[in-house]
Amino acid sequence: IAGGTGEFEAGISKDGQTREHALLAFTLGVRQLIVAVNKMDTTKWSEDRFNEIIKETSTFIKKVGYNPKTVAFVPISGWHGDNMLEEST
């Protein structure tokens, strides 16, 4: 999921790709989910923004059929490689 301002909102909107991908994954039998929240560097690693994304995404994936309590959310930055292979400091 893109964590940037506006990008997350577009992805989770009615016709957004994030919404579509979650539904497809569940429909195809994917029962274990890890959500990588990308571009967190653009939000200056805002914990408030990360928690907002977790809350909104959890509400949606619950409607799809996932249990949000079993889903791992990981803040990452693909640009810098933060939290992708190893935990960043």
Stockholm file with secondary structure:
# STOCKHOLM 1.0

chainA/1-89         IAGGTGEFEAGISKDGQTREHALLAFTLGVRQLIVAVNKMDTTKWSEDRFNEIIKETSTFIKKVGYNPKTVAFVPISGWHGDNMLEEST
#=GR chainA/1-89 SS CBCSTTHHHHHHSTTCHHHHHHHHHHHTTCCCCEEEEBCGGGGTTCHHHHHHHHHHHHHHHHHHTCCGGGCEEEECBTTTTBTTSSCCC
#=GC SS_cons        CBCSTTHHHHHHSTTCHHHHHHHHHHHTTCCCCEEEEBCGGGGTTCHHHHHHHHHHHHHHHHHHTCCGGGCEEEECBTTTTBTTSSCCC
//
